[in-house]
Amino acid sequence: MIINLNSTVAELGFSSTPDLMAFSPIQDANSIFLEKKLKTVPVIDEKRQVVGIISTPDIFKYQNLNSDTKVSDVMNKKPITVVYNQKATSAISILTDKQYVSNSYQVISSIPVIDENNKLLGLFTYKDALLAVKELIENDTVSSLNDDLEVEVVRKEENLEYAFFVMENGGIRQILVVEEQRNGNVYPIGFIKDTELLRLMNSDLAEESSYIRVEGLMTKLDIFKILTPRHKLNRVVELFTSPDLELKLFPIVSKGNLIGAVTYTGVLKFALKKIKNIEQSLPENAS
């Protein structure tokens, strides 16, 4: 189906998910994150009602983990949720804007889906949302995103302490690393994930972060992950939803110079605008 203003979360589909009990040891959360390669897991009680959500940054930020630490000690106890019959556009809107989570504003990438009794049904993720809008935007290009192409970057020679500040201050989960070339162009060469940086900042090397260069921690950027303004958005959706890639942004280069980046939030914002414009152009009651 092609998404419209009346489509529900259940009609578009959402993902099944592992879950954790609030009284479970924190090691259970670590096992799920490592084995399932997930970053967010809902927390439930004995009635399967959602009482929290836990993510990898929650664990990395917690300073006193030990064998007695419970999931409830670390989790976000006020998770944002959506009901299965809620309008999908409202759920997608949540994914496009920064939300107040764990005492800071962050972009969230997945939302627990519940029934009328707050019982967990699954997760509505940014990948579910992107697949839902793919057919609607498949013929549009990256250049259609206009103002949603701005991107925070760090230069490869800057220190990791600065990168940590930029990511924490902006609620960013991944940041692009660039280098300046001889002709003055700025070119993307890698990226740093929050999990890698938070792990370092909570390790014995934290005090040395002001001396460690960004390029020492970054993951190198493959050429096929670099886009141009002419790339079709269906290709962008394929990249974001690939099981082999967990990138939250893809740089855009024109004439050898970085001009911005595509994020899943930018693609979803564009799709929401398109849905509303299509609906508004229809005769009354035609939708």
N, C-alpha and C positions, 0 to 999 in steps of 0.2 A: 504494500500500500504506500501511497505518497502521503506524507504527513500533512495534516491541516490543523486549524485552530481547535478542532474538537477531538483530535486524536488523544487517546489516553496512554499512560505509561504501559499498561498491560497490552494494549494493541500493538505498540511498537516493539515490546519485548524487553526483558531485562535479564541480567546474568545470575546464574546460581552462584552461591558463595559459601565458603567455610564460615563458621562462626565460633565464638568463644564465650564461655560462661564468665561472669564477672569475678567469681571466686577462683578461676583457673590461675595456676602459677604463670608468671610472665614468660617462663621458658616455652610454654605452649604457643604463645604469640610469636616468639622468635622462630620456632619450628615451622609455623605456617608461612611466615614471611620468607624464610629461606627455601623451604621445599616447594611451595606453590608460587614463589616469586611474586607475591602480592604485596601491596603497600598499604592497604586498608582492609580491616576486618570488623564486621559488626559484633557487638557484645550483647548477649541476651541473658534473661533470667530463666528460671525453671519452666515458665509458661511460654517461652520463646518470644517474650516481649523485648523489644529493643530498649536497652538501658544505657547504651554507650557505643562508642566506636573508637578503635585504636589504629594508629598508623605508625609507620617506621619512625617518623620524626618524633612522635610522642616518646618512643623508647629511647632514642638517642639523646633527647633533652633531659631525660630523667637521670639524676646524678648518683642515686644510691640503690641501684638494682642489686638484689641478692636473692637467695633461694626462697625467702619469705615474701618477696614482692608479688602481689596479685595484679591481675589485669585491671581490676577496679582502681588500683592505686595510680595507674598511668593513663587510663582511657579518658577521652573527652566525654563527660557525663551529660552533655546537652547536644547530642547529634542532630543534625538537620536530616529529616526524613521526608519521604513522599508516599502518599497512599496509591495503591495500584490503579485505582480508577481516576486519579488526578489527571488534569490535562497535561499532556507531554510537554507542551510549550513552557509551562511554568516550571517543570522539572529541568528542562534544558536551560532556562534562564538562570537557575541556581548555579549551574555549572559554568556559566559565562562571567559571573561577577564574583569578586572577592567576598567571602563570608567571614564573620567573626568566629574563629575556631581556636580553641586552646589559647585564649588570651591574645590573639593576634589576627589580623586580616589575612586570609589565605585564599588562593584559588583551590577549590576542592574538585577532585576528579571522579568521585563516586558517591552515591547517596543510597542509604538503605531504603528498600521498598517494603512497606508494611500493609497489613489489612486494616479493617476498621477497628480492630482490637489491639493495634500496635504490635502484632505478631510479625516476625520477619519472614519475608517472602523471597528476597534476593537483593541484588544491588543494581541500580541504574547507573551505568558508568558513562564516561565521555565517549568510549568506543561504541556503546549501544546507541548513544545519541547521534554520533557521526554516521553510523550505518543507516540510521533512520532517515537522515536528510540527504544521503548520498545521491539518490535518484533525482531529487529536487534540484541539486546544484551541480550535477555532473558536467554540464556544458559551460559553466562559468569558469573563469580563470582566476589565478592568484591576484591579478591586478584589480579584480572586482572588489577585493577586501578593503581597498582604499586606506582609511584611517586606522585600521586595525593591524597595521604591519610594524608598528614601532617595537623595538626590542632593547632590553638592557643587555649590555655586554661588559666583559672585562678583558683587558689586554693580557697577553700571555706573560708579560714581564711583571705584572702586578702581583702582590702577595696574596696568599690565601685568606689572611685576616680581612683584607678589603673585600674579597669575593664573598666571604661569609656575611659581612655587613650588608652588601648589596642584596643578597638573596633573602636575608632575614628581614630587612627593612621593606622589601617589596613583596614579601610573601611568595617568592619565586622558588619553584622546585628544581628548575634546571636553568643554567645560565650559559650563554654563548661566549666562547673564547675567540678573540680575534688577534690578528697581527697587522701591523702597518707595513705596506710594501714600499719599495723604492720610489714608485711613481705616485705615492701618496694615497693610493687606494687602501681601504680597510677590507680584509678578507677573513672569513670564518675558517678556523682551523680545528676547533674542538668544542667540547662542552663539559660542564661539571654538574653532577647530580647532587641534590641536597643530601641524600643519604651518605654519599662519600664524604662530603664536606663536614656534615654533622658528626660522623664517626671520627673524623680527624680531630675536630674541635673538642671532642669529649675524651680524647686519648692523651697519652703522656707527651705527645708532640704538639699539643695545643699551644704551649708557650712559645713554640718555634714557628708558629703560623705566620708571623710577621716577616719571617726570613725565607719561607718556602714560596717559590714562584708558582703561579697558577698553572703553567704548562707542566709542572711536575705531577699534578693530580688529574689533569684533564684526560678525557677519552678523545682520541683523534676522530675527526669527522670525515666519513667516506664521501666521495664525490657524488654518489647517487642520492645522498641525503641533502644536497644543495639544490634549491629550486630557482626558477626564473619567473618573471611576471607572466609569462605565457603558459605556464603549466596549468592544466585543467584541474579543477578542484576534486574530481573523482580520483585522480592520481594522489592528491594530497590525503584524501580519506583513506586510500589504500595504505599509505605509509603510516598514518596514525593508528590504524587498526591492525597492522601486521603483528602477528604473535612474536615475531623475532625482533621487533623494534619497540622500545619503551621511551621514545623521545616525545617530549611535550612541545617541541618547536622545531621548525626546519628553516634555515636561513634562506634569504632570497638575494641572489646576486645578479646584477646587470652590468655588463661591460667591465667585468672584473672587480666590481666594487659592491660591498654589502649595502643594501638599501632597506633592509628590514627582515622580518621573520614571520612565518605563518605559525600561529598557535591554534590549538583545537578550540580555544575560546573565541578566537577571531572568526573561524569557520562557522561555528555555531551561532554567533551573533548575526553573521551575514544570512544564514539560513532562516533565522527567526524573522529578520526584516523582510525577507523574500516571502515567507508565508503570510505575514500580515499584509504586505502589498498586494499579493494575489487575492486574498480574501476580500480586501477593501475594494478591489476592482470589479468584483462580481456583483451582479444585480442582487438587490435585497432578497434574502431567503434562498438564494441559489446555492449557497454553501451547505 
